[in-house]
Amino acid sequence: QVQLVESGGGLVQPGGSLRLSCAASGIIFRLYAMGWYRQAPGKQREMIAVIPTGGSTNYADSVKGRFTISRDNAKNTVYLQMNSLKPDDTAVYYCNAASSTAIRYEYWGQGTQVTVSP
């Protein structure tokens, strides 16, 4: 059974920082590109950051220079360091795993709420 379990969300003031974690189980982690997406109320889910199995990371323009995605294949975990948070960053953040194999598999976590407010 595949599980992606996010943690680290919460309430933070503008300008603050949070670090999200996503622990994966049930997959061969190193074969999956890992990503973070978010969905704000009334908006579509959007890609925030993706880290492939190899190669360079990719970020949405709205978070470039503020957010950093990283992965630890030994711990089957992907992280999202979020700095200089803004109220517009308020959303439910989801972890995504997408296989790089010939047959594509994709999984989602349950989401973690991030609220940026004074």
C-alpha positions in Angstrom: 0.0 0.0 0.0 1.4 3.4 -1.1 1.3 6.1 1.5 2.5 9.7 1.3 2.3 11.4 4.6 2.8 15.2 4.8 3.7 17.1 8.0 4.9 20.5 9.0 2.0 22.7 8.1 0.5 25.3 10.4 -0.1 28.9 11.1 2.7 31.4 10.5 3.0 35.1 10.3 4.0 36.9 7.0 7.7 36.7 6.5 8.0 33.6 8.5 9.2 30.1 7.5 7.9 26.6 7.6 9.4 23.3 6.5 7.1 20.6 5.1 8.0 17.0 5.0 6.5 14.1 3.0 7.4 10.6 4.0 6.7 7.9 1.4 6.2 4.2 1.8 5.2 1.4 -0.5 7.2 2.8 -3.5 10.7 2.6 -4.7 11.3 6.2 -3.8 14.4 6.7 -5.9 12.4 5.9 -9.1 9.9 8.6 -8.4 9.9 12.3 -9.2 8.6 14.1 -6.1 6.6 17.3 -6.1 4.7 19.7 -4.0 1.4 21.2 -5.1 -1.0 23.5 -3.4 -4.6 24.4 -3.6 -6.1 27.6 -2.2 -9.9 28.0 -1.6 -11.7 28.5 -4.9 -8.6 27.9 -7.0 -7.2 25.0 -9.0 -4.4 22.9 -7.7 -1.0 24.2 -8.9 2.5 22.9 -9.1 4.9 24.5 -6.7 8.1 22.5 -6.9 9.3 19.3 -8.4 12.5 17.4 -7.9 13.1 14.6 -10.4 15.1 11.4 -9.8 18.0 13.2 -11.4 18.6 16.6 -12.8 17.5 20.0 -11.8 14.5 21.1 -9.8 11.6 23.1 -11.1 9.7 25.8 -9.3 6.6 27.9 -10.0 7.5 31.5 -10.6 5.5 32.6 -7.6 7.8 30.7 -5.2 11.2 31.0 -6.9 13.9 32.3 -4.5 11.7 31.6 -1.5 11.0 27.9 -1.5 13.4 25.0 -1.8 12.6 21.4 -2.5 14.9 18.6 -1.5 14.8 14.9 -1.1 16.6 12.3 1.0 16.4 9.0 -0.8 17.8 7.2 2.3 14.8 8.3 4.3 12.2 8.2 1.5 11.3 11.8 2.3 10.9 15.0 0.3 11.0 18.4 1.9 9.8 21.9 1.1 11.5 24.7 2.9 9.3 27.8 2.7 10.8 31.2 3.6 9.5 34.7 3.3 5.9 33.4 3.4 3.1 35.6 2.2 -0.6 35.5 2.8 -1.0 34.4 -0.8 0.9 31.2 0.1 -2.1 30.1 2.2 -3.3 26.8 0.9 -3.5 23.1 1.4 -0.1 21.7 0.3 0.0 18.2 -1.3 2.9 15.8 -1.9 3.0 14.0 -5.2 5.0 11.1 -6.4 5.2 10.3 -10.1 7.1 7.3 -11.4 9.8 7.6 -14.0 9.3 4.0 -15.3 7.7 3.0 -18.6 4.3 2.6 -16.9 3.5 5.8 -15.1 2.2 5.7 -11.6 1.1 8.7 -9.6 0.2 9.1 -6.0 -1.0 12.0 -3.7 -0.8 12.7 0.0 -3.7 13.8 2.0 -2.5 17.4 2.2 -1.4 19.7 5.0 -2.8 23.2 5.7 -0.5 26.2 5.6 -2.0 29.5 6.8 0.0 32.7 6.6 -1.7 35.4 8.6 -0.7 38.2 11.0 
